[in-house]
């Protein structure tokens, strides 16, 4: 993996549309650590975490579309269970 510098780190932050404070919260690091990452370049784990956020953001539309049929199937199961409960009460 090529070492990520502060400019790449800040570019990804801007691509995600997050402020520095929001990014620090998403990564689970302090604001001071975030600024250090921007100035000096992030450690490997933080670099992987921000790449993961970026990848998740880019692939989010694809993943949400794929998960919709599962949600619809679970809703159908729930409606069947409700119907069973209502018929048992009657």
C-alpha positions in Angstrom: 0.0 0.0 0.0 1.3 3.4 -0.9 1.8 5.7 2.0 -1.1 8.2 2.2 -0.1 11.8 2.7 -2.2 14.6 4.2 -3.4 15.9 0.9 -4.9 12.6 -0.1 -6.5 12.3 3.3 -8.0 15.7 3.1 -9.2 15.0 -0.5 -11.0 11.9 0.6 -12.6 13.9 3.4 -13.9 16.4 0.9 -15.2 13.6 -1.4 -17.1 12.2 1.6 -18.6 15.7 2.2 -17.7 15.6 5.9 -16.3 18.3 8.0 -13.2 17.6 9.9 -15.1 17.2 13.2 -17.6 14.8 11.6 -14.8 12.8 10.0 -13.0 12.5 13.4 -16.2 11.2 14.9 -16.8 8.7 12.1 -13.2 7.4 12.4 -13.3 7.3 16.2 -10.3 9.5 16.7 -9.7 12.9 18.4 -9.8 16.1 16.4 -6.1 16.6 17.3 -5.2 13.3 15.8 -7.2 14.1 12.7 -5.3 17.4 12.2 -2.0 15.4 12.7 -3.1 13.0 10.0 -3.8 15.9 7.6 -0.5 17.6 8.4 1.8 14.6 8.7 -0.1 11.8 6.9 -2.2 9.2 8.7 -0.9 5.9 10.3 -1.7 2.8 8.3 -4.8 1.9 10.4 -6.4 5.3 10.0 -5.6 5.3 6.3 -7.3 2.0 5.9 -10.3 3.2 7.9 -10.8 6.3 5.8 -10.4 4.3 2.6 -13.1 2.0 4.0 -15.4 5.0 4.6 -14.7 6.2 1.1 -15.3 2.8 -0.5 -18.5 2.4 1.5 -19.7 5.8 0.4 -19.0 5.0 -3.3 -20.5 1.5 -3.2 -23.4 2.6 -0.9 -25.9 2.9 -3.7 -25.1 -0.6 -5.0 -25.3 -2.1 -1.5 -28.6 -0.4 -0.7 -30.1 -1.7 -3.9 -29.0 -5.2 -3.2 -30.4 -5.1 0.3 -33.9 -4.0 -0.7 -35.2 -7.4 -1.8 -34.1 -8.8 1.6 -36.0 -6.1 3.4 -39.1 -6.7 1.3 -38.9 -10.4 2.1 -38.6 -9.8 5.8 -41.6 -7.4 5.6 -43.6 -10.2 3.9 -42.7 -12.6 6.7 -43.7 -10.1 9.3 -47.1 -9.5 7.6 -47.7 -13.3 7.5 -46.9 -13.6 11.2 -49.3 -10.8 12.0 -52.0 -12.4 9.9 -51.4 -15.7 11.8 -51.6 -13.9 15.2 -54.9 -12.2 14.2 -56.5 -15.4 13.0 -55.5 -17.2 16.2 -57.1 -14.5 18.4 -60.3 -14.7 16.5 
